[in-house]
Amino acid sequence: MKNIRTWTMVAALAVSGSAFGVGSIAIDDQMGDDEPAYGIATGEDTKEVAQRNAVKYCKEYGGRNCRSVVWFETCGAVAVTKKVYGYGYGKTKAVATAKALEMCGKNNCNIVAAECE
């Protein structure tokens, strides 16, 4: 019986494609006087679920025009100011945050979210 359970777990992992979760970042790019709303989801089973949840979290944060801007399998980060934003992803939190700050430009951007699987 133990062997059957073990093979069932192995088969489930093979079907899912990965033992790791997927993440996504959503941004409300209709920025006004406030920082842009954003949402970040991690640990999801598929990129579609991650994207849907990131948009949901962005709307919960106050965004009205949220859209998924990137999905990732390891780490993701968001940098913002009141006028611009940047996002990044990579194998480490340091890489993801560096890319987010680079995309945001030299605008005194702050990292507001950085998550890893």
SULWO-V674940 format. One record per residue. RES is the residue in one letter. SS is DSSP state (2 for helix, 1 for strand, 0 for the rest). PHI is phi in radians with two decimals (NA if undefined). PSI is psi in degrees with one decimal (999 if undefined). Layout:
BEGIN
RES/SS/PHI/PSI ; RES/SS/PHI/PSI
END
This chain:
BEGIN
M/0/NA/-37.3 ; K/2/-1.08/-40.0 ; N/2/-1.10/-37.0 ; I/2/-1.12/-44.2 ; R/2/-1.09/-41.8 ; T/2/-1.09/-46.6 ; W/2/-1.17/-32.3 ; T/2/-1.11/-42.6 ; M/2/-1.13/-43.6 ; V/2/-1.08/-43.8 ; A/2/-1.11/-40.2 ; A/2/-1.11/-41.1 ; L/2/-1.16/-38.8 ; A/2/-1.15/-40.1 ; V/2/-1.20/-39.5 ; S/2/-1.22/-19.3 ; G/0/1.60/-21.4 ; S/0/-2.89/148.4 ; A/0/-1.55/-7.2 ; F/0/-1.74/156.0 ; G/0/-1.51/170.5 ; V/1/-2.04/147.4 ; G/1/-2.18/167.3 ; S/1/-2.66/154.8 ; I/1/-2.13/133.1 ; A/1/-2.09/144.7 ; I/1/-2.31/144.6 ; D/1/-1.63/103.4 ; D/0/-1.46/6.5 ; Q/0/-1.63/69.1 ; M/0/-1.32/144.7 ; G/0/-2.12/-129.3 ; D/0/-1.47/-12.7 ; D/0/-1.81/168.2 ; E/0/-1.03/148.3 ; P/0/-1.15/144.7 ; A/0/-1.26/147.7 ; Y/1/-2.55/161.7 ; G/1/-2.52/142.3 ; I/1/-2.32/128.8 ; A/1/-2.07/140.2 ; T/1/-2.39/162.3 ; G/1/1.29/19.5 ; E/1/-1.49/161.4 ; D/0/-1.34/-32.6 ; T/0/-2.38/162.8 ; K/2/-1.19/-31.5 ; E/2/-1.12/-43.2 ; V/2/-1.16/-41.7 ; A/2/-1.07/-44.7 ; Q/2/-1.11/-44.6 ; R/2/-1.07/-44.3 ; N/2/-1.23/-36.2 ; A/2/-1.08/-42.5 ; V/2/-1.11/-41.7 ; K/2/-1.04/-47.0 ; Y/2/-1.13/-37.5 ; C/2/-1.07/-43.0 ; K/2/-1.17/-36.8 ; E/2/-1.13/-27.6 ; Y/0/-1.39/-6.9 ; G/0/2.02/0.8 ; G/0/-1.31/147.1 ; R/0/-1.93/-29.5 ; N/0/-2.07/47.5 ; C/1/-1.27/141.1 ; R/1/-2.53/147.5 ; S/1/-1.25/128.8 ; V/1/-1.86/-21.6 ; V/1/-2.84/151.3 ; W/1/-2.16/155.5 ; F/1/-2.61/161.6 ; E/0/-1.92/-5.6 ; T/0/-2.23/-83.2 ; C/1/-2.21/147.7 ; G/1/-2.44/153.9 ; A/1/-2.56/154.6 ; V/1/-2.25/133.2 ; A/1/-2.13/139.6 ; V/1/-2.49/158.6 ; T/0/-2.33/-173.0 ; K/0/-1.27/-17.0 ; K/0/-2.00/-24.2 ; V/0/-2.42/164.6 ; Y/1/-2.50/165.2 ; G/1/-2.60/154.8 ; Y/1/-2.40/156.9 ; G/1/-2.67/162.7 ; Y/1/-2.58/158.6 ; G/1/3.10/-172.9 ; K/0/-1.33/-18.7 ; T/0/-2.35/162.5 ; K/2/-1.09/-37.0 ; A/2/-1.09/-42.3 ; V/2/-1.15/-45.7 ; A/2/-1.06/-44.6 ; T/2/-1.20/-38.1 ; A/2/-1.08/-42.5 ; K/2/-1.16/-39.0 ; A/2/-1.11/-44.1 ; L/2/-1.15/-38.4 ; E/2/-1.11/-44.8 ; M/2/-1.13/-36.6 ; C/2/-1.19/-26.4 ; G/0/1.54/-174.6 ; K/0/-1.55/67.7 ; N/0/-2.17/27.8 ; N/0/0.99/42.3 ; C/0/-1.26/148.4 ; N/1/-2.10/139.0 ; I/1/-1.27/123.3 ; V/1/-1.87/-16.8 ; A/1/-2.72/137.6 ; A/1/-2.62/117.5 ; E/1/-2.30/147.1 ; C/1/-2.26/155.1 ; E/0/-1.30/999
END
